Amino acid sequence: MQDAFLRRQKDRLLTPMAGSMFATIHPNVVSLVAMGIGLGSAVAILLQLYWVGLGLWLLNRIIDGFDGVIARVHQKQSDFGGYLDLFLDFIIYLAVPLAFVAAMPTVANLWAGLALIASYVLNTISWTTLAALLEKRQRQTVNRLTSMEMPTGLVEGAETIFLYTLFYLLPNQIALLFTIMAVLVLYTASQRIGWAYRNLQ
């Protein structure tokens, strides 16, 4: 929901850091490094080293936001780069909650984890199918932030970072937090379904 504003602030802060030092480093390499750090965060969760995991999670998000800046500054943008970045993001978005469930496999955590993953599946279908239809119709949405067209919704990148950070800070409340996020993600999917109904008739 806040991604358009925060993306501009992020680019303003990170662009000066993407100078000649990164001219020879491909943005896709940066994306892969970010994924490795994110997987390290999941390993820390498995070991119940939640503060270590939180640090790695935040570092993952910072580096993940840096690859696009490098691509824009050094004219290395590509559809594959955008696709890869999004795919690797989803690996981390799945690895983190799965690690929490594996670290604390209570019945409540298992069911809440299933609900969260199910909400991700439905939300992903809600925007990827919509993105394909928008590209087919050559429709440009306002404030395009990624390689794919995606109408805005309640839970986007910034909200995901905030909610995941709460997972690390309040691991004993993980079932409740998973459930809250699942509800919010499903609401986001419903927003996009509503947008599609109003705009694709």
C-alpha positions, 0 to 999 in steps of 0.5 A: 500500500505504501510501496510507491512512496517508499520506493522513491525514498529507497531509490533516493537513498541507494542511488548514490551508493550504486556508483562505479563500484557496481558497474561490473557487478550484474544486478542478477548476482546481487539478487542471488546474494540477497537470496542466500542471505535470506536463506541464512535467515531461515536457517537461523530461525531453525536454530531459534536464533531469532535476532540473528535471523532478524538481522539477516532478514533485514539485510536481505531486504536491503540488498534485494532493493539494491539490485534494481537500483544498480540495474537502473543506474547502469542500464542493465534492466531486463525482463529476466532480471525482474522475473528472477528478482520476483521469483527469488523473493518468493523463495524467501517469503516461503522459507521464512514462515516454513522455518518458523513452523519447523522450529516450533511445530505446534498444532496451532503453528502448523494450521496457521502456517498452512493458512498463510501459505494458502493465502499466498497461493490465492493472492499470487493467482489474483495478481499474476493472472491479472498481470497477464490480462493487463499486458494482453490489453496493453493496460498501464496501471498507475505507479508501476513498480515491478516488471509486471503490471500489478494494481496496488493492494493492502499488503505489498512489499513494505507491509510484508517487511513489517509483518515478517519483522514481527515474526522474528520479534514475537516468535511465541505469537507466530500462530496469531501473526500468521493468521492475521497476515493470512487474513490481510493477504486474502483481503488484498487478493479480494481487492484485486478481484474487485479491481478486475471486476470493475476494469476488465468487463 
